[in-house]
Amino acid sequence: MTTLVLASQSPARLTTLRAAGVEPVVVVSGVDEDQLTGLAPADLALGLARLKCRAVAARDDLPAAALVLGCDSVLELDGDAHGKPGTPEEAARRWRSMRGRSGVLHSGHCLVDTATGAEAADTASTTVHFADLSDAEVEAYVATGEPLHVAGAFTIDGYGGAFVTRVEGDHHTVVGVSLPLLRDLAGRLGHAWPSFWNR
């Protein structure tokens, strides 16, 4: 059995892993996400995932021979990167610009094997098509508080699911952790995906 350490406080990532048979050890990185600037959206997602993963992998209180997973997601719209909006005003502004359009959700993934120090990293990207929300729907969604603390100001597995009309690519990427990519990264480090099943 391989211990997976999730370097993220995202409830959606944790729920996705649990549904796939993996009960990770959660260790929040505490990384300042504002330290990377001027990068293309996909590069920003991967850079932040690496920072989070390496910060946790460097700790000395992890389970022996663990694989540490760092993830970060960014929505690309008109070439710009959009992370968590943070305020209701910003979330509403974003939704008014996103509605009826599509964007690309990039989720960076970085996996470090603490036993060997080996690292594998990559980005999964999925095109997301948004419904044409009314102003009242935008205000109601923002009032739930959900879009304030998630990349791109939306979820696909919560209140926001009704406003995502279609995705092109792995829908797990939109939740924040691509299971097919994670399996691939684990394989690159010599670990078979079923070795993570511990639920």
C-alpha positions as CSV (number, residue, x, y, z in Angstrom):
1,M,0.0,0.0,0.0
2,T,1.3,3.4,-1.0
3,T,0.5,6.4,1.2
4,L,-0.7,9.4,-0.7
5,V,-0.2,12.8,1.0
6,L,-2.5,15.5,-0.4
7,A,-0.9,18.9,-0.1
8,S,-4.3,20.7,-0.4
9,Q,-7.1,21.8,1.8
10,S,-9.6,21.4,-1.1
11,P,-12.7,19.4,0.0
12,A,-13.5,18.7,-3.7
13,R,-10.0,17.1,-4.3
14,L,-10.4,15.0,-1.1
15,T,-13.9,13.8,-2.1
16,T,-12.7,12.9,-5.6
17,L,-9.8,10.8,-4.2
18,R,-12.0,9.1,-1.6
19,A,-14.6,8.2,-4.3
20,A,-11.7,6.6,-6.3
21,G,-10.7,4.4,-3.3
22,V,-7.9,6.5,-1.9
23,E,-7.9,7.9,1.6
24,P,-5.0,10.4,1.6
25,V,-3.2,12.0,4.5
26,V,-4.0,15.8,4.2
27,V,-1.2,18.2,4.9
28,V,-1.9,21.8,3.9
29,S,1.1,23.5,2.3
30,G,0.5,27.1,3.5
31,V,2.3,28.4,0.3
32,D,1.7,32.0,-0.7
33,E,0.0,31.7,-4.1
34,D,0.9,35.3,-4.9
35,Q,4.6,34.7,-5.2
36,L,4.3,33.5,-8.9
37,T,3.4,36.2,-11.3
38,G,3.7,36.9,-15.1
39,L,3.2,33.3,-16.1
40,A,0.9,31.9,-18.8
41,P,-2.2,30.3,-17.1
42,A,-1.1,26.6,-17.6
43,D,2.4,27.4,-16.4
44,L,1.0,29.2,-13.4
45,A,-1.1,26.2,-12.4
46,L,1.9,23.9,-12.7
47,G,4.2,26.3,-10.9
48,L,1.9,26.6,-7.9
49,A,1.3,22.8,-7.8
50,R,5.1,22.3,-7.7
51,L,5.5,24.9,-4.9
52,K,2.8,23.3,-2.8
53,C,4.1,19.8,-3.4
54,R,7.7,20.6,-2.6
55,A,6.8,22.6,0.5
56,V,5.0,19.6,2.0
57,A,7.5,17.0,0.7
58,A,10.3,18.9,2.6
59,R,8.6,18.3,6.0
60,D,10.0,15.7,8.3
61,D,6.7,14.6,9.8
62,L,5.3,12.7,6.9
63,P,4.6,9.0,6.7
64,A,7.5,6.9,5.6
65,A,7.8,6.3,1.8
66,A,4.9,8.6,0.9
67,L,3.9,10.2,-2.4
68,V,3.1,13.9,-2.0
69,L,0.5,15.4,-4.4
70,G,0.4,19.1,-5.0
71,C,-2.4,20.6,-7.2
72,D,-3.5,24.0,-8.3
73,S,-6.1,25.1,-10.7
74,V,-6.5,28.2,-12.9
75,L,-9.2,29.2,-15.3
76,E,-8.0,30.7,-18.6
77,L,-10.3,33.2,-20.1
78,D,-9.2,35.5,-23.0
79,G,-5.6,34.5,-22.3
80,D,-5.7,35.7,-18.6
81,A,-5.4,33.5,-15.5
82,H,-8.2,33.5,-13.0
83,G,-7.7,32.0,-9.6
84,K,-10.0,32.4,-6.6
85,P,-11.9,35.7,-6.8
86,G,-11.9,36.3,-3.0
87,T,-14.7,38.9,-2.9
88,P,-18.3,38.8,-3.9
89,E,-17.8,41.8,-6.2
90,E,-15.0,40.1,-8.1
91,A,-16.9,36.8,-8.3
92,A,-19.9,38.7,-9.8
93,R,-17.7,40.6,-12.2
94,R,-16.1,37.4,-13.4
95,W,-19.4,35.6,-13.9
96,R,-20.8,38.5,-16.0
97,S,-17.8,38.1,-18.3
98,M,-17.9,34.3,-18.3
99,R,-21.6,33.6,-18.9
100,G,-22.5,32.2,-22.3
101,R,-18.8,31.6,-23.1
102,S,-16.2,29.0,-22.6
103,G,-12.8,28.9,-20.8
104,V,-10.0,26.4,-20.2
105,L,-9.5,25.1,-16.7
106,H,-5.8,24.1,-16.1
107,S,-5.0,21.9,-13.2
108,G,-1.3,21.5,-12.4
109,H,-0.3,18.3,-10.7
110,C,3.1,17.6,-9.0
111,L,3.9,14.3,-7.4
112,V,7.1,13.7,-5.2
113,D,8.2,10.3,-3.9
114,T,9.7,11.1,-0.5
115,A,11.7,7.8,-0.5
116,T,13.6,8.7,-3.6
117,G,13.1,12.4,-4.1
118,A,11.9,11.7,-7.6
119,E,9.3,14.1,-9.0
120,A,6.8,13.9,-11.8
121,A,4.6,16.9,-12.9
122,D,2.2,17.8,-15.6
123,T,-0.9,19.9,-16.3
124,A,-4.4,18.6,-17.3
125,S,-6.5,21.1,-19.3
126,T,-10.3,20.9,-19.9
127,T,-12.5,23.3,-21.8
128,V,-15.6,24.4,-19.8
129,H,-18.7,25.8,-21.4
130,F,-20.8,28.1,-19.2
131,A,-24.5,28.8,-19.3
132,D,-25.8,32.3,-20.1
133,L,-26.8,33.2,-16.6
134,S,-29.2,36.0,-15.8
135,D,-28.1,38.8,-13.5
136,A,-30.4,37.4,-10.9
137,E,-28.7,34.0,-11.2
138,V,-25.2,35.5,-10.9
139,E,-26.2,37.4,-7.7
140,A,-27.9,34.3,-6.2
141,Y,-24.8,32.1,-7.0
142,V,-22.4,34.7,-5.6
143,A,-24.6,34.9,-2.4
144,T,-24.0,31.2,-1.7
145,G,-20.4,32.0,-1.1
146,E,-19.2,29.1,-3.1
147,P,-17.5,30.9,-6.0
148,L,-15.4,33.1,-3.7
149,H,-12.9,30.4,-2.8
150,V,-12.5,28.3,-5.9
151,A,-10.5,28.7,-9.1
152,G,-12.4,30.5,-11.8
153,A,-15.3,31.3,-9.4
154,F,-17.2,28.1,-10.1
155,T,-17.5,24.5,-9.2
156,I,-18.9,21.6,-11.3
157,D,-19.7,19.4,-8.2
158,G,-21.7,22.0,-6.2
159,Y,-24.1,24.9,-6.7
160,G,-22.2,25.8,-9.9
161,G,-22.8,22.5,-11.6
162,A,-26.1,23.8,-13.1
163,F,-24.2,26.6,-14.8
164,V,-21.7,24.3,-16.6
165,T,-23.3,23.1,-19.8
166,R,-20.5,21.0,-21.2
167,V,-16.9,20.0,-20.7
168,E,-14.3,18.8,-23.2
169,G,-11.8,16.7,-21.5
170,D,-11.5,14.9,-18.1
171,H,-14.2,16.3,-15.8
172,H,-12.1,15.4,-12.8
173,T,-9.7,18.2,-13.9
174,V,-12.5,20.7,-13.3
175,V,-13.0,19.4,-9.8
176,G,-9.2,20.0,-9.2
177,V,-7.5,16.6,-9.5
178,S,-7.3,14.6,-12.7
179,L,-7.4,10.9,-11.8
180,P,-6.1,9.7,-15.2
181,L,-3.2,12.2,-14.9
182,L,-2.5,11.2,-11.3
183,R,-2.3,7.5,-12.4
184,D,0.1,8.4,-15.1
185,L,2.3,10.5,-12.8
186,A,2.4,7.7,-10.3
187,G,3.4,5.2,-13.0
188,R,6.3,7.5,-14.0
189,L,7.5,7.2,-10.5
190,G,7.1,3.4,-10.5
191,H,3.9,3.1,-8.5
192,A,0.8,1.2,-9.8
193,W,-2.5,3.0,-9.3
194,P,-4.2,0.1,-7.4
195,S,-1.4,0.4,-4.7
196,F,-3.2,3.6,-3.5
197,W,-6.5,1.9,-2.9
198,N,-6.9,1.9,0.9
199,R,-10.6,2.6,1.6
